[in-house]
């Protein structure tokens, strides 16, 4: 086990996360992957699927709720006891923060292709409540942050630590409608965890007080946009703080998964290629960057 690279993929039981695990263990025999799932039994069912493909030998399942401090602490203890180090962390677990009217879903692939994810989501979404917005921020941003913080000591024990944060195309800073928040997130030199916490907490206060529309947020999935933009900024903060790590954000593209009710342009197999490439990049590879699939793009 000591000669193997240890990888953790959060939210790995289905969709893009499951495909990332498949491609990681297929790409190299020296990677041992821990698949996390909020529901461990469903994770074990996914492991059975890998067994039928002959890809389960280097994969194990562990329960993890990225919103629960006790669950994160238990998971960190497991990594410490089982492996004593971590080489690759793929923060994939996430939610969209909205309630969708399933009966109105458009099943015309050509329209999805031509309008893209933002137009599709705007058309299909029924509702974002304060509760769904809070859950989205806690899962996508704070979940990524708290899991990463808990596992950093083990990444420091790796000769080639990698962190890959999955994000989205609508997370570009230009899509932040609140002028103050956009200015804070754009000031790269002053970015810090404290600044990010101020931005997301301010957003949640506005959501609770019904002020989002006044602040320019006309999209009903504003929490999803902000949670991923904050994750991108957190990537930049970490990359600056830990220059020996390779830490990047990646937009896998508008993918056909249950989160999008299987609407989209890309398959999970196509979407996973970018995260896998970044998980396995060499020591002189880029860090603190934003990718669309396998190609670098701007924040």
Secondary structure, DSSP 8 states (H G I E B T S, - for coil): -TTSEEEEETTTTSHHHHHHHHHHHHH-TTEEEEEEESSHHHHHHHHHHHHHTT--TTEEEEE--TT-HHHHHHHHHHHHHHTS--SEEEE-------EE-GGG----HHHHHHHHHHHHHHHHEEE--HHHHHHHIIIIIIIHHHHHHHHHHHHTTSSS-EEEEEE-GGGSGGG---HHHHHHHH-GGG--HHHHHHHHHHHHHHHHTT-TTTTT--STTHHHHHHHHHHHHHHHHHHHH-TTSEEEEEE--SB-SGGGTT-SSB-HHHHHHHHHHHHT--TTS--SEEEETTEEE--
